[in-house]
Amino acid sequence: MLNEIKDFLLHLRLHYQFFILSGGYLLGGLMANEMNEIQFWLQFLNVHVLLFGGATAYNSYWDKDEGPIGGLKNPPKMTTWMHKVSLIFMVAGWFWAFSINIVYFLIFGLSLLLFWLYSTPYARWKGRPIASMVAIALSTGTNSVLLGFLAAGGDFSPVLITVSAGAALILLSLYPISQVYQLEEDSKRGDVTFTKKYGLRGVKLFFRYSYLAGLILLTSGFYIVYPVPAIALFITALLSFLILNAFVVRLEGTANEYPTVMKIKFLASLAFVFFLITSNAVRYEWIGDTFLRIYF
């Protein structure tokens, strides 16, 4: 039983949640212009462990992958109890979300619903190229920014929509790339993913247009609120794009590319997360106000 618990914890892919998918939430906190620190970090755990972690394990249960997946090179087999526990994780997080406010509760619930639709065989949006992209863009993109913003205690601003849409597009730009190495597994399940429908050329084109459009939206909205960090983010993210694109154009879809793809994806996301943690730390004086007047 202890081995099964360990396997379940691996399927939460917490390193993936914390270092790749946390950028949107941290961005929302930075946009809030105020910070309820205890509430923000408690909800960080709620969103990334119970919601995202639970959703990832739930998806793994139905996928039954034997080959490499995002964050796991050799995914262990899942048993029946893991299906129930993954749902309990998400629902428990949803009830916890109610302690913030009704808007937070509804946004959290929408992400939960989208994750369910994405994975369950009753809907299986993952097997539909456009529906899957919509589910990912909203659940882990725009909604993540909104949840971080509300957890920090921010009051709604129209520019938040522009920033959250930009974050969703950047996140989405990298999403189909990992599907390149799951075509065989997806075909066994009958899933028609974005990569399967539009091919490697479509993946490469989508990466370029989605990333650049997202970068423009995110930094233009961010600039209105925080000009200096917005410029720094634009320069850094543009350099990241040039590095990523140089690699993406050479992709052939062979299995030996997978470790490098995941490493680059991880490092790019980690750089974004590090930038946002640093910006939040300066903005909210977590590391003192030495650079506060210069940076903001």
C-alpha positions as CSV (number, residue, x, y, z in Angstrom):
1,M,0.0,0.0,0.0
2,L,2.9,2.4,0.8
3,N,4.2,1.8,-2.7
4,E,0.8,2.7,-4.2
5,I,0.7,5.9,-2.1
6,K,4.1,6.8,-3.4
7,D,2.9,6.1,-7.0
8,F,-0.1,8.4,-6.4
9,L,2.1,11.2,-5.1
10,L,4.2,10.9,-8.2
11,H,1.2,11.3,-10.4
12,L,0.4,14.6,-8.6
13,R,3.6,15.8,-10.4
14,L,4.1,18.5,-7.8
15,H,7.4,19.6,-9.3
16,Y,5.5,20.2,-12.5
17,Q,2.7,22.2,-10.7
18,F,5.1,24.3,-8.7
19,F,7.8,25.1,-11.3
20,I,5.9,25.1,-14.6
21,L,2.2,25.8,-13.9
22,S,2.5,28.3,-11.0
23,G,3.5,31.3,-13.2
24,G,-0.1,32.3,-13.8
25,Y,-1.0,32.3,-10.1
26,L,2.1,34.3,-9.2
27,L,1.4,36.8,-12.0
28,G,-2.1,37.3,-10.5
29,G,-0.6,38.0,-7.1
30,L,1.7,40.6,-8.6
31,M,-1.2,42.3,-10.4
32,A,-3.3,42.5,-7.3
33,N,-1.5,45.6,-5.9
34,E,-2.0,44.2,-2.4
35,M,-1.0,41.0,-0.7
36,N,-2.8,38.9,2.0
37,E,0.3,36.7,2.3
38,I,-1.1,33.9,4.5
39,Q,-4.2,33.5,2.3
40,F,-2.2,33.8,-0.9
41,W,0.2,31.0,0.0
42,L,-2.4,28.7,1.5
43,Q,-4.4,29.0,-1.7
44,F,-1.3,28.5,-3.7
45,L,-1.2,25.0,-2.1
46,N,-4.9,24.5,-2.7
47,V,-4.6,25.4,-6.4
48,H,-1.4,23.5,-7.2
49,V,-1.8,20.5,-5.0
50,L,-5.5,19.8,-4.6
51,L,-6.8,21.3,-7.9
52,F,-3.9,20.9,-10.4
53,G,-2.4,17.9,-8.7
54,G,-5.7,16.2,-8.3
55,A,-6.6,16.9,-12.0
56,T,-3.2,15.6,-13.2
57,A,-3.7,12.3,-11.2
58,Y,-7.3,12.1,-12.5
59,N,-6.1,12.5,-16.1
60,S,-3.4,9.9,-15.6
61,Y,-5.9,7.4,-14.3
62,W,-7.9,7.5,-17.5
63,D,-4.9,7.9,-19.8
64,K,-3.1,4.8,-18.4
65,D,0.1,6.0,-20.1
66,E,3.1,3.6,-20.3
67,G,5.5,6.0,-22.1
68,P,6.8,9.4,-21.0
69,I,4.4,12.2,-20.0
70,G,4.9,15.7,-18.9
71,G,6.8,15.6,-15.6
72,L,7.1,11.8,-15.5
73,K,9.4,9.7,-17.8
74,N,8.2,6.3,-16.5
75,P,4.6,6.8,-15.0
76,P,3.7,4.1,-12.5
77,K,0.4,2.2,-12.9
78,M,-2.6,3.6,-11.2
79,T,-5.2,1.6,-9.2
80,T,-8.9,2.1,-8.6
81,W,-8.7,4.0,-5.3
82,M,-6.5,6.6,-7.0
83,H,-9.4,7.6,-9.2
84,K,-11.6,8.4,-6.2
85,V,-8.9,10.1,-4.3
86,S,-8.0,12.4,-7.2
87,L,-11.6,13.5,-7.3
88,I,-11.7,14.0,-3.5
89,F,-8.6,16.2,-3.9
90,M,-10.3,18.5,-6.4
91,V,-13.7,18.7,-4.6
92,A,-12.0,19.3,-1.2
93,G,-10.1,22.2,-2.8
94,W,-13.3,23.5,-4.2
95,F,-15.0,23.6,-0.8
96,W,-11.9,25.3,0.6
97,A,-12.1,27.9,-2.2
98,F,-15.5,29.0,-0.8
99,S,-13.6,30.5,2.2
100,I,-12.3,33.2,-0.1
101,N,-15.4,34.5,-1.8
102,I,-18.1,33.4,-4.2
103,V,-16.3,34.6,-7.3
104,Y,-13.1,32.7,-6.3
105,F,-15.3,29.6,-5.6
106,L,-16.9,29.9,-9.1
107,I,-13.7,30.3,-11.0
108,F,-12.1,27.4,-9.1
109,G,-15.2,25.3,-9.8
110,L,-15.0,26.2,-13.5
111,S,-11.4,25.0,-13.7
112,L,-12.5,21.8,-11.9
113,L,-15.3,21.2,-14.4
114,L,-12.9,21.8,-17.3
115,F,-10.4,19.4,-15.9
116,W,-13.1,16.8,-15.6
117,L,-14.4,17.3,-19.1
118,Y,-10.8,17.1,-20.4
119,S,-10.2,13.7,-19.0
120,T,-13.4,11.8,-18.3
121,P,-14.5,9.2,-21.0
122,Y,-18.0,10.7,-20.8
123,A,-16.8,13.9,-22.5
124,R,-13.0,13.3,-23.2
125,W,-12.2,16.9,-24.4
126,K,-8.6,15.8,-24.5
127,G,-9.4,13.7,-27.6
128,R,-10.8,16.8,-29.4
129,P,-8.1,19.2,-30.7
130,I,-9.9,22.5,-30.2
131,A,-11.9,21.6,-27.0
132,S,-8.7,20.4,-25.4
133,M,-6.9,23.7,-26.1
134,V,-9.8,25.7,-24.7
135,A,-9.9,23.6,-21.5
136,I,-6.1,24.0,-20.9
137,A,-6.2,27.8,-21.8
138,L,-9.0,28.5,-19.3
139,S,-8.3,26.0,-16.5
140,T,-4.5,26.5,-16.1
141,G,-4.1,29.8,-18.0
142,T,-6.6,32.6,-17.4
143,N,-8.2,31.1,-14.3
144,S,-4.8,30.6,-12.7
145,V,-4.1,34.3,-13.0
146,L,-7.6,35.2,-11.6
147,L,-7.2,32.8,-8.7
148,G,-3.8,34.3,-7.7
149,F,-5.2,37.8,-8.0
150,L,-8.2,37.1,-5.8
151,A,-6.3,35.1,-3.3
152,A,-3.9,38.1,-2.8
153,G,-7.0,40.3,-2.2
154,G,-7.0,42.3,-5.4
155,D,-10.0,44.4,-6.7
156,F,-10.9,43.6,-10.3
157,S,-9.4,45.7,-13.1
158,P,-10.1,45.4,-16.8
159,V,-6.4,45.2,-17.6
160,L,-6.4,41.9,-15.7
161,I,-8.3,40.2,-18.6
162,T,-5.6,41.3,-21.1
163,V,-2.8,40.0,-18.9
164,S,-4.5,36.7,-18.1
165,A,-5.3,36.1,-21.8
166,G,-1.6,36.7,-22.6
167,A,-0.5,34.3,-19.9
168,A,-2.9,31.7,-21.3
169,L,-1.5,32.0,-24.8
170,I,2.1,31.6,-23.7
171,L,1.2,28.6,-21.6
172,L,-0.8,27.1,-24.5
173,S,2.0,27.7,-27.0
174,L,4.1,24.9,-25.3
175,Y,1.2,22.6,-24.7
176,P,1.0,20.7,-28.1
177,I,4.8,20.1,-28.1
178,S,4.7,17.3,-25.5
179,Q,1.9,15.7,-27.6
180,V,4.4,15.0,-30.3
181,Y,5.9,12.2,-28.2
182,Q,2.5,10.8,-27.1
183,L,1.0,10.1,-30.6
184,E,1.2,6.3,-30.2
185,E,-0.5,6.4,-26.8
186,D,-3.1,8.9,-27.9
187,S,-3.9,6.7,-31.0
188,K,-4.5,3.7,-28.8
189,R,-7.2,5.6,-26.9
190,G,-8.7,7.1,-30.1
191,D,-7.7,10.6,-29.0
192,V,-7.4,13.2,-31.8
193,T,-5.1,15.7,-30.2
194,F,-4.0,19.0,-31.7
195,T,-0.7,17.5,-32.7
196,K,-2.3,14.5,-34.3
197,K,-4.7,16.7,-36.4
198,Y,-2.4,19.4,-37.4
199,G,1.0,17.6,-37.4
200,L,4.5,18.8,-36.5
201,R,4.3,21.8,-38.8
202,G,1.1,22.9,-37.2
203,V,2.6,22.6,-33.7
204,K,5.6,24.7,-34.8
205,L,3.5,27.5,-36.3
206,F,1.1,27.5,-33.3
207,F,4.0,27.9,-30.9
208,R,5.3,31.0,-32.7
209,Y,2.0,32.8,-33.1
210,S,0.6,31.9,-29.7
211,Y,3.7,32.7,-27.8
212,L,4.3,36.1,-29.5
213,A,0.6,37.1,-29.3
214,G,0.6,36.1,-25.6
215,L,3.8,38.0,-24.9
216,I,2.3,41.2,-26.5
217,L,-0.9,40.9,-24.6
218,L,0.7,40.1,-21.3
219,T,3.4,42.8,-21.3
220,S,1.2,45.5,-22.8
221,G,-1.3,45.0,-20.0
222,F,1.4,44.6,-17.4
223,Y,3.1,47.8,-18.6
224,I,0.0,49.9,-17.7
225,V,0.4,48.8,-14.1
226,Y,4.1,48.2,-13.7
227,P,6.2,49.7,-16.5
228,V,9.8,48.8,-15.5
229,P,9.2,45.1,-14.7
230,A,7.0,44.9,-17.8
231,I,9.9,46.0,-20.0
232,A,12.2,43.5,-18.2
233,L,9.7,40.7,-18.7
234,F,9.3,41.5,-22.4
235,I,13.1,41.5,-23.0
236,T,13.6,38.3,-21.0
237,A,10.6,36.5,-22.6
238,L,11.6,37.5,-26.1
239,L,15.1,36.1,-25.6
240,S,13.4,32.9,-24.2
241,F,11.3,32.8,-27.4
242,L,14.3,33.0,-29.7
243,I,16.0,30.2,-27.8
244,L,12.9,28.0,-27.7
245,N,12.1,28.7,-31.4
246,A,15.6,27.8,-32.5
247,F,15.0,24.4,-30.9
248,V,11.4,24.0,-32.0
249,V,12.2,24.5,-35.7
250,R,14.5,21.5,-35.5
251,L,12.1,19.1,-33.9
252,E,11.5,15.9,-35.8
253,G,9.3,14.0,-33.3
254,T,11.8,11.3,-32.4
255,A,11.8,9.7,-29.0
256,N,15.4,10.7,-28.2
257,E,14.3,14.4,-28.3
258,Y,11.8,14.1,-25.4
259,P,14.3,14.6,-22.5
260,T,15.7,17.7,-24.1
261,V,12.2,19.0,-24.9
262,M,11.1,18.6,-21.3
263,K,14.3,20.1,-19.9
264,I,13.9,23.2,-22.1
265,K,10.2,23.5,-21.3
266,F,11.0,23.2,-17.6
267,L,13.9,25.8,-17.7
268,A,11.8,28.3,-19.6
269,S,8.9,28.0,-17.2
270,L,11.2,28.1,-14.2
271,A,12.8,31.3,-15.4
272,F,9.3,32.9,-15.7
273,V,8.4,31.6,-12.2
274,F,11.6,32.9,-10.7
275,F,11.0,36.3,-12.3
276,L,7.6,36.5,-10.8
277,I,8.6,35.3,-7.3
278,T,11.4,38.0,-7.3
279,S,9.0,40.7,-8.5
280,N,6.4,39.7,-5.9
281,A,9.1,39.7,-3.2
282,V,10.2,43.2,-4.2
283,R,6.7,44.6,-4.7
284,Y,5.4,43.4,-1.4
285,E,8.6,43.9,0.5
286,W,9.2,40.3,1.3
287,I,12.9,41.0,0.9
288,G,12.8,44.6,2.1
289,D,12.2,47.9,0.2
290,T,15.8,48.4,-1.1
291,F,14.8,48.2,-4.7
292,L,11.1,49.1,-4.3
293,R,11.2,52.7,-5.5
294,I,13.5,51.8,-8.5
295,Y,11.6,48.7,-9.6
296,F,8.1,50.0,-9.2
